[in-house]
Amino acid sequence: MFSFIMWHKCATQAKLVIELLLVKIKYMITIIAGTNRKGSNTLKVAEQYAAIFKEKGLEVQLVSLERLKSLERNPDFEALESTLKQTNKFVFVVPEYNGSIPGILKMLIDQSDIKNVWWGKKALLTGVSTGRAGNLRGMEHLTGILNYVKVVVHPNKLPISVVDKLLNGAGIITDAPTINAINNQIDEFIQF
Ligand SMILES: Cc1cc2nc3c(=O)[nH]c(=O)nc-3n(C[C@H](O)[C@H](O)[C@H](O)COP(=O)(O)O)c2cc1C
């Protein structure tokens, strides 16, 4: 009886470890902070998303488009593209620039190997603005573009408006309803 209980416990633990490994292998998640503007609020929000994923036990890659110094297909771009090819799920944190997404983000998509980077993948969208819309329009534009390159977009798109008021001195959002909305969005995306 005792040895059966021990065996059962070991088997359950082994199953848990295997399941966790499978989740990690199956889902490589990349968060894209969708601007090349230095000191952007978008990058701060994207860093907070990465920290929340980590708290939930999931490793994520955080990509800032700040490193895309040029708009050409150069070795830097190709190194980034190679990590995007290995990604199954993308989180786009995207600022509102003149009522839409930043040009650098569209350039990233336009220059990439569409079939191998985007086709059949999944995405979660978060908009960031100092204005009141939280980039609602930009997220709709991005949804259209991503659907065109055969990416399935999660319906829970989160507009984060007046971001300059929400971020504290350390560049972190502490507002409870916003944190709650981010957590719900991430939990849904992990299951997606
Ligand atoms: C080129 C540019 C255009 C912008 N256009 C808008 C806009 O249309 N609506 C808005 O609410 N904020 C606009 N903003 C302000 C951004 O919402 C604000 O900078 C916010 O912090 C997100 O951008 P960031 O990640 O670059 O900081 C604009 C900022 C820049 C740099």
The ligand as an SDF file (V2000), in Angstrom:
LIG
                    3D

 31 33  0  0  0  0  0  0  0  0999 V2000
    4.6090   60.5790  -33.2750 C   0  0  0  0  0  0  0  0  0  0  0  0
    3.6390   60.5430  -32.1270 C   0  0  0  0  0  0  0  0  0  0  0  0
    2.2760   60.6160  -32.3870 C   0  0  0  0  0  0  0  0  0  0  0  0
    1.3470   60.5590  -31.3360 C   0  0  0  0  0  0  0  0  0  0  0  0
    0.0060   60.5460  -31.6020 N   0  0  0  0  0  0  0  0  0  0  0  0
   -0.8880   60.3620  -30.6050 C   0  0  0  0  0  0  0  0  0  0  0  0
   -2.2750   60.2110  -30.8680 C   0  0  0  0  0  0  0  0  0  0  0  0
   -2.7360   60.1840  -32.0000 O   0  0  0  0  0  0  0  0  0  0  0  0
   -3.1140   60.0400  -29.8200 N   0  0  0  0  0  0  0  0  0  0  0  0
   -2.6640   60.0030  -28.5170 C   0  0  0  0  0  0  0  0  0  0  0  0
   -3.4680   59.8280  -27.5960 O   0  0  0  0  0  0  0  0  0  0  0  0
   -1.3450   60.1460  -28.2430 N   0  0  0  0  0  0  0  0  0  0  0  0
   -0.4490   60.3180  -29.2520 C   0  0  0  0  0  0  0  0  0  0  0  0
    0.8860   60.4140  -28.9660 N   0  0  0  0  0  0  0  0  0  0  0  0
    1.3320   60.3820  -27.5760 C   0  0  0  0  0  0  0  0  0  0  0  0
    1.5130   58.9180  -27.1210 C   0  0  0  0  0  0  0  0  0  0  0  0
    0.2240   58.4070  -26.8040 O   0  0  0  0  0  0  0  0  0  0  0  0
    2.4040   58.8820  -25.8930 C   0  0  0  0  0  0  0  0  0  0  0  0
    3.7160   59.2400  -26.2660 O   0  0  0  0  0  0  0  0  0  0  0  0
    2.3570   57.5670  -25.1420 C   0  0  0  0  0  0  0  0  0  0  0  0
    3.2560   57.6290  -24.0480 O   0  0  0  0  0  0  0  0  0  0  0  0
    2.6630   56.3340  -25.9750 C   0  0  0  0  0  0  0  0  0  0  0  0
    3.7860   56.5290  -26.7640 O   0  0  0  0  0  0  0  0  0  0  0  0
    5.2930   56.1200  -26.2940 P   0  0  0  0  0  0  0  0  0  0  0  0
    5.2730   54.6390  -26.0460 O   0  0  0  0  0  0  0  0  0  0  0  0
    6.1530   56.5070  -27.4380 O   0  0  0  0  0  0  0  0  0  0  0  0
    5.5940   56.8640  -25.0320 O   0  0  0  0  0  0  0  0  0  0  0  0
    1.8140   60.4760  -29.9950 C   0  0  0  0  0  0  0  0  0  0  0  0
    3.2010   60.4270  -29.7540 C   0  0  0  0  0  0  0  0  0  0  0  0
    4.1090   60.4570  -30.7860 C   0  0  0  0  0  0  0  0  0  0  0  0
    5.5870   60.3440  -30.4840 C   0  0  0  0  0  0  0  0  0  0  0  0
  1  2  1  0
  2  3  1  0
  2 30  2  0
  3  4  2  0
  4  5  1  0
  4 28  1  0
  5  6  2  0
  6  7  1  0
  6 13  1  0
  7  8  2  0
  7  9  1  0
  9 10  1  0
 10 11  2  0
 10 12  1  0
 12 13  2  0
 13 14  1  0
 14 15  1  0
 14 28  1  0
 15 16  1  0
 16 17  1  0
 16 18  1  0
 18 19  1  0
 18 20  1  0
 20 21  1  0
 20 22  1  0
 22 23  1  0
 23 24  1  0
 24 25  2  0
 24 26  1  0
 24 27  1  0
 28 29  2  0
 29 30  1  0
 30 31  1  0
M  END
$$$$
